[in-house]
Amino acid sequence: MPLLEQVTQSILAGNGLQTQDVDRVMAVLLSAPVDAADIYFQSSHFESWSMEGGIIKEGSHSIEHGAGVRVVSGDKTGFAYSDRIELPILLEAANNVKAIVRHGQQARRQIEVAKSWPQLYQPLNPLKSLDDQAKIDLLKRVDSETRKQDSRIEEVMVSLIAAYDSVLIANQDGSLAADVRPLVRMNVTVIMVENGRREQGSMGGGGRSDYSFFLENDRAFEYGREAVRLAQVNLQAQEAPAGNMTVVLGPGWPGILLHEAIGHGLEGDFNRKGTSAFSGRVGERVASDLCTVVDDGTLVGRRGSLNIDDEGTPTENTVLIEKGILKGYMQDKLNARLMGVKPTGNGRRESYAHLPMPRMTNTYMLPGQSDPEEIIRSVKKGLYARNFGGGQVDITSGKFVFSTSEAYLIEDGKITRPVKGATLIGNGPDVLTKVSMVGNDMALDSGVGTCGKDGQSVPVGVGQPTLKIDGLTVGGTSV
Amino acid sequence: MQNQEEINRLKNVVQQLLDEAKQQGASGAEAAFSVDNGLSVSARLGEVETVEYHCDQGIGVTVYFGQKKGSASTNDISSDSLKETVKAACSIARYASDDEYSGLPDAELLATEFPDLDLNHPWDINAEQAINIAIECENIARGYDKAISNSEGASVNTHQGTRVFGNSLGFLQGYQSSRHSLSCSVLAGSGDAMQRDYWYSVARDATALESARQVGEKTAQRTIARLNARSLSTRQCPVLFAAEMASGLIGALIGAISGGSLYRKSSFLLDTLDTQIMPDFVRIHEQPFLRGALGSASYDSEGVATKARDIVSDGILRSYVLGTYSARKLGMQTTGNAGGVHNLTVEPGSNDFAGMLKLLDTGLLVTELMGQGVNRVTGDYSRGASGFWVENGVIQYPVQEITIAGNLKTMLRNIVAIGNDVDLRGNIRVGSILLEQMAIAGE
């Protein structure tokens, strides 16, 4: 397998280690009666460029590498890491972490996992996909094209980010798995002023690709046009309504609803511990029968996709909710083993310096039958929310929020006027039972999502068709 | 207590990096090196759950070629890697634009006095001892009341680090600091009625931490108090932000008067210097030299001397929060706030929490906020909230699944009172804040 050889060469040999050395560290970890052990090697290259005030203002570059060693015994985990990939340091770390294992449990081999998997992205180094002058030129062109869109534009900020991440995962059965993960992102923010009123619009995108992604289909310039359009809409926005009302969510990025309302609550760790509002509810109705929701790490080139997760398990398309019925949870190895189910390829970590846990990949709802315009027409009075900022959830009470950044009133079946950003709040276990129409216009987001959990950030994707929810609380100021 | 030998080791690396930058042709450079070691343990349902050993280091350099700037960082301090890092920064600087405002701080503003701020108190504790504290804390929370039904566990964290900063103007300083915390989170109720809450204590010196008993009991009390929460009908009413939520309001204010927001014109407090932005009883000041406090520092992230100063007094905005670049952009002088504020303190009023509840009389007490619904450009504010409904100064019942909304410009002006129940667990020190009125959306 050339990829495995390439990564082994760069991470191990590049630091003067051989695969036998990995075996020696693993032998120390396995000298205690553990259920599982792994060593995670990582090398990351990152760069960012930013433009504001019409000039290239900043650029930064970073290289980091390190290794984390972990043992798991029952539900107990010992973990240590170092930024020095050196044998004595890894051996010492292994000796430290195995001390957590005090109760003699039988060493077990892990569940067999596939040894090959499709490549969802190329092992490209995006930092080298354009020369630096070409990156600068792209930023400058996006900046000047965006400024031409509207005379009310006061400031444009454009940023370009790329990461090139190589990981090598050694598991207790002696297997080695490798992945090389490119990730790019571009963002355009526009500040616009009219009659002393100042508003902002922001748009971006990206994926597991190189910089050529932004040149395809005019994407980079489209972000600029979209940022301008959003700022224009916000300049017209009036006070948002307050109270419980029918809400129609647009396709794509509004799928952040699924991420917050049900996604986190269906992560294996919370359900194993019984701390999620969804605990013990597999087989129960948690959504209307129009709703089928999946977490799919196997989409080609998407921001949330992975060939293998950070425990070496190939990612899957996992059905979370099928026609309204809760089907299962997203799992890493530890929680899968303790719950007696299979890992689903959702074991993710921010870096070698963090412990893996069940995390989402790309979470979306499958398309329904309704024409999106028919959905709008069916609403007498309500809110149409087309774009969102971030969200958050309390997985125990099930309460979740997400905040609109582009929304309109619906009056008598028509979209009338734009309203200011407002937070929507609902209850995860019942919000999807109020979905009364699902559009046929399923779309994924443009590739900007980052999910935070226990202080760890990972890139994710979301998506959905247009949805009608009969009753969600809208947090405007117009009481 | 400062280990000078370790500080000198880091200083040598920083100097090496600055020399290398000069070697490669940079007209100016600054570099920072930090090393952090720590231990985190957690216990759940009476047994250890995780033991994590932390060991991080990072080094970053910014180079200037005239008015062009480039930055690079790495966690590999081998001399080859340092050379490569400087080279990467220089390469970026070549492509950056000339920016007349860019450059090192004015030499005369760099800190020259470095008092001992009493920030370093390493905790001599091993994993076993830390686990025992976590188990004790969680046991107290779980045993507090039979309503406690489950647990997310308790954790003990201890970190100790060394930071060195230097620049080509001859500034080269370092210090060591520590930070320890104890936290706990439990659940009460079951099924649809399940609730969770947490409490934590954090300090530079472990002896200043709340005890396992205090943290455990407070966690349990907070969790139980949330049981049987209901929504509210949509309305306007007065809102009291509990101290731990009030720091977010003040944080939004600081964000809006920070140089970056101002020169980008993305602030709802643009051009408000020397104007009334809050009621005249409000004073907000910075206290960088408090011994042992979490936000203390004698210089900012550019080496500029920090100052004890008023940011708001008599409700009037007296000063922005600036670093060198944003100050030059605005035609002003840096306020020593590159990297943020230092022990920002809102002068407490005369009421304790009970007194603040009486002042609230009838309205909403907010103890948790959700989401990021704050627009820094317009000041529009809309966030998910939970807390308690209060009548005649007495808590009636817990509330959840509501939003609170307003505009920060008005909210800041409509502060009715600030409590003396100051939360000292962060860099912003403020008591509870009572606002005259906000829009509540609910069922």
Boltz contact constraints between the chains, C-beta under 6 A:
constraints:
  - contact:
      token1: [A, 55]
      token2: [B, 97]
      max_distance: 6.0
  - contact:
      token1: [A, 55]
      token2: [B, 99]
      max_distance: 6.0
  - contact:
      token1: [A, 56]
      token2: [B, 96]
      max_distance: 6.0
  - contact:
      token1: [A, 56]
      token2: [B, 97]
      max_distance: 6.0
  - contact:
      token1: [A, 59]
      token2: [B, 70]
      max_distance: 6.0
  - contact:
      token1: [A, 59]
      token2: [B, 92]
      max_distance: 6.0
  - contact:
      token1: [A, 59]
      token2: [B, 96]
      max_distance: 6.0
  - contact:
      token1: [A, 60]
      token2: [B, 71]
      max_distance: 6.0
  - contact:
      token1: [A, 61]
      token2: [B, 72]
      max_distance: 6.0
  - contact:
      token1: [A, 61]
      token2: [B, 88]
      max_distance: 6.0
  - contact:
      token1: [A, 62]
      token2: [B, 73]
      max_distance: 6.0
  - contact:
      token1: [A, 63]
      token2: [B, 74]
      max_distance: 6.0
  - contact:
      token1: [A, 64]
      token2: [B, 75]
      max_distance: 6.0
  - contact:
      token1: [A, 76]
      token2: [B, 48]
      max_distance: 6.0
  - contact:
      token1: [A, 77]
      token2: [B, 50]
      max_distance: 6.0
  - contact:
      token1: [A, 78]
      token2: [B, 51]
      max_distance: 6.0
  - contact:
      token1: [A, 79]
      token2: [B, 52]
      max_distance: 6.0
  - contact:
      token1: [A, 80]
      token2: [B, 53]
      max_distance: 6.0
  - contact:
      token1: [A, 82]
      token2: [B, 55]
      max_distance: 6.0
  - contact:
      token1: [A, 83]
      token2: [B, 75]
      max_distance: 6.0
  - contact:
      token1: [A, 96]
      token2: [B, 53]
      max_distance: 6.0
  - contact:
      token1: [A, 100]
      token2: [B, 51]
      max_distance: 6.0
  - contact:
      token1: [A, 132]
      token2: [B, 95]
      max_distance: 6.0
  - contact:
      token1: [A, 136]
      token2: [B, 95]
      max_distance: 6.0
  - contact:
      token1: [A, 154]
      token2: [B, 265]
      max_distance: 6.0
  - contact:
      token1: [A, 155]
      token2: [B, 264]
      max_distance: 6.0
  - contact:
      token1: [A, 191]
      token2: [B, 265]
      max_distance: 6.0
  - contact:
      token1: [A, 191]
      token2: [B, 266]
      max_distance: 6.0
  - contact:
      token1: [A, 198]
      token2: [B, 377]
      max_distance: 6.0
  - contact:
      token1: [A, 200]
      token2: [B, 377]
      max_distance: 6.0
  - contact:
      token1: [A, 242]
      token2: [B, 234]
      max_distance: 6.0
  - contact:
      token1: [A, 242]
      token2: [B, 439]
      max_distance: 6.0
  - contact:
      token1: [A, 242]
      token2: [B, 441]
      max_distance: 6.0
  - contact:
      token1: [A, 243]
      token2: [B, 234]
      max_distance: 6.0
  - contact:
      token1: [A, 243]
      token2: [B, 441]
      max_distance: 6.0
  - contact:
      token1: [A, 244]
      token2: [B, 443]
      max_distance: 6.0
  - contact:
      token1: [A, 274]
      token2: [B, 150]
      max_distance: 6.0
  - contact:
      token1: [A, 275]
      token2: [B, 150]
      max_distance: 6.0
  - contact:
      token1: [A, 275]
      token2: [B, 152]
      max_distance: 6.0
  - contact:
      token1: [A, 275]
      token2: [B, 187]
      max_distance: 6.0
  - contact:
      token1: [A, 389]
      token2: [B, 372]
      max_distance: 6.0
  - contact:
      token1: [A, 390]
      token2: [B, 372]
      max_distance: 6.0
  - contact:
      token1: [A, 392]
      token2: [B, 370]
      max_distance: 6.0
  - contact:
      token1: [A, 392]
      token2: [B, 371]
      max_distance: 6.0
  - contact:
      token1: [A, 396]
      token2: [B, 187]
      max_distance: 6.0
  - contact:
      token1: [A, 396]
      token2: [B, 194]
      max_distance: 6.0
  - contact:
      token1: [A, 396]
      token2: [B, 196]
      max_distance: 6.0
  - contact:
      token1: [A, 397]
      token2: [B, 195]
      max_distance: 6.0
  - contact:
      token1: [A, 399]
      token2: [B, 400]
      max_distance: 6.0
  - contact:
      token1: [A, 399]
      token2: [B, 401]
      max_distance: 6.0
  - contact:
      token1: [A, 401]
      token2: [B, 370]
      max_distance: 6.0
  - contact:
      token1: [A, 401]
      token2: [B, 371]
      max_distance: 6.0
  - contact:
      token1: [A, 401]
      token2: [B, 384]
      max_distance: 6.0
  - contact:
      token1: [A, 403]
      token2: [B, 371]
      max_distance: 6.0
  - contact:
      token1: [A, 403]
      token2: [B, 373]
      max_distance: 6.0
  - contact:
      token1: [A, 420]
      token2: [B, 380]
      max_distance: 6.0
  - contact:
      token1: [A, 421]
      token2: [B, 375]
      max_distance: 6.0
  - contact:
      token1: [A, 421]
      token2: [B, 380]
      max_distance: 6.0
  - contact:
      token1: [A, 422]
      token2: [B, 382]
      max_distance: 6.0
  - contact:
      token1: [A, 423]
      token2: [B, 371]
      max_distance: 6.0
  - contact:
      token1: [A, 423]
      token2: [B, 373]
      max_distance: 6.0
  - contact:
      token1: [A, 423]
      token2: [B, 382]
      max_distance: 6.0
  - contact:
      token1: [A, 423]
      token2: [B, 383]
      max_distance: 6.0
  - contact:
      token1: [A, 423]
      token2: [B, 384]
      max_distance: 6.0
  - contact:
      token1: [A, 423]
      token2: [B, 403]
      max_distance: 6.0
  - contact:
      token1: [A, 425]
      token2: [B, 384]
      max_distance: 6.0
  - contact:
      token1: [A, 425]
      token2: [B, 401]
      max_distance: 6.0
  - contact:
      token1: [A, 425]
      token2: [B, 403]
      max_distance: 6.0
  - contact:
      token1: [A, 473]
      token2: [B, 441]
      max_distance: 6.0
  - contact:
      token1: [A, 475]
      token2: [B, 382]
      max_distance: 6.0
  - contact:
      token1: [A, 475]
      token2: [B, 403]
      max_distance: 6.0
  - contact:
      token1: [A, 475]
      token2: [B, 405]
      max_distance: 6.0
  - contact:
      token1: [A, 475]
      token2: [B, 441]
      max_distance: 6.0
  - contact:
      token1: [A, 477]
      token2: [B, 405]
      max_distance: 6.0
  - contact:
      token1: [A, 477]
      token2: [B, 439]
      max_distance: 6.0
  - contact:
      token1: [A, 479]
      token2: [B, 234]
      max_distance: 6.0
  - contact:
      token1: [A, 479]
      token2: [B, 236]
      max_distance: 6.0
  - contact:
      token1: [A, 479]
      token2: [B, 439]
      max_distance: 6.0
